[in-house]
Amino acid sequence: MRVISGQARGRILKAPRGYKTRPTADRVKEAIFNVLSAKIKGSYVLDVFAGSGGLGIEALSRGAEYAVFIENNRESWLTIKKNLALTGFETQAQVFLGDFAHVLPRLEKRFDLVFLDPPYNQGLVQKSVSLIIDLGLLKDQGVIIIETAGKQKELPVREEITLKKESIYGDTAVLYYQYY
């Protein structure tokens, strides 16, 4: 797992020990950031279910202004902090340890990009998308990027967002929703 492009290009990111994370494959991450390339510079990014922080750190490396990470596993939370130090982005980030439903209401920023990569098939896509919208955490034209199981993908149902693009990579689906 590495940073693909930008200021921290080539840096190898640490992965949590002994915890079952599902880091985004480099080819999927590269495809996501190719789609988002025009939206990254100067953006505020929220990485929920952050794991090792790879998506948020990639955004920072490519010019995002600030990133907020939410992770409920202590080992993963510590790994995100280590990866931010390794890449030099610790002053451009905030890392929260806790359940997304408890952390999201505490956030004071609004975001241009939101990455959601929850455990598959647990209903967390709908819950997290609804909470993000209800709390007003998305800026106008903000994009929610959801990584989910390709065959049994969870689709959020909210009239405030529109599916703009869907890509399938093996067993993984990446969905891009725009907020209006």
Secondary structure by P-SEA (a helix, b strand, c coil): ccccccccccbbbbcccccccccccaaaaaaaaaaacccccbbbbbbcccccaaaaaaaaaacccbbbbbbccaaaaaaaaaaaaaacccccccccccccccccccccccccbbbbbcccccaaaaaaaaaaaaaccccccbbbbbbccccbbbbbbccccccccccccccbbbbbbbcc
